[in-house]
């Protein structure tokens, strides 16, 4: 494939290099401003849990948004008829805290999310992960034999075949 454009002169190349360097400097400066707030949010999420005697782990907003594909007509059964639009959704940091019987990770689309590690999730991903963690803790309670009816009054009901 041949180009009909004249070769770029040395002065144009130098001007383009200077422009690229300036843009890279601006990006680095912007990332530096974001990273301080971002690091504070990540540390707030990471500092939750057992070492700090917290029993409830909550999500921490990152302040960022990502673009995701969202189905406009999710009720349609045929995938070729689905219509999508791109929307912005907020992201959150969340520390995964699994019970002892929960294993070491959660698998989401074949990707491991490990216990004790803080990850960044969109709102839909966060709902899924929190549900998986809650179900793991419910399973732990069932197999350890914890009494779910500890505060209910005991009822001594007797079934008999006697007619009254």
Residue pairs with C-beta under 8 A, 6 or more apart in sequence:
8 16
34 64
37 63
38 62
38 63
38 64
41 60
41 61
41 62
41 63
41 93
42 60
42 62
42 93
42 118
44 60
44 93
45 59
45 60
45 93
45 94
45 95
45 118
46 93
46 95
46 118
48 54
48 57
48 58
48 95
48 97
49 57
49 95
49 97
49 116
50 97
57 94
57 95
57 97
59 92
59 93
59 94
59 121
59 126
59 130
60 92
60 93
60 94
61 90
61 91
61 92
61 93
62 90
62 91
62 92
62 93
62 120
63 90
64 90
64 91
65 88
65 89
65 90
65 91
66 88
66 89
66 91
66 122
67 86
67 87
67 88
67 89
68 86
68 87
68 89
68 122
68 124
69 84
69 85
69 86
70 84
70 85
70 86
70 87
71 82
71 83
71 84
72 83
72 84
72 85
73 81
73 82
73 83
74 82
76 82
89 122
89 123
89 124
90 122
90 123
91 120
91 121
91 122
92 120
92 121
92 122
92 123
92 126
93 118
93 119
93 120
93 121
94 118
94 119
94 121
94 126
94 129
94 130
95 116
95 117
95 118
96 106
96 113
96 114
96 115
96 116
96 117
96 118
96 119
96 129
96 133
97 115
97 116
97 133
98 104
98 105
98 106
98 115
98 133
98 136
99 136
99 137
99 139
99 140
100 140
101 136
101 139
101 140
101 143
101 144
102 115
102 133
102 136
102 137
102 139
102 140
103 115
104 114
104 115
105 112
105 113
105 114
105 115
106 112
106 113
106 129
106 132
106 133
107 113
108 125
108 128
108 129
113 119
113 129
119 129
121 129
141 148
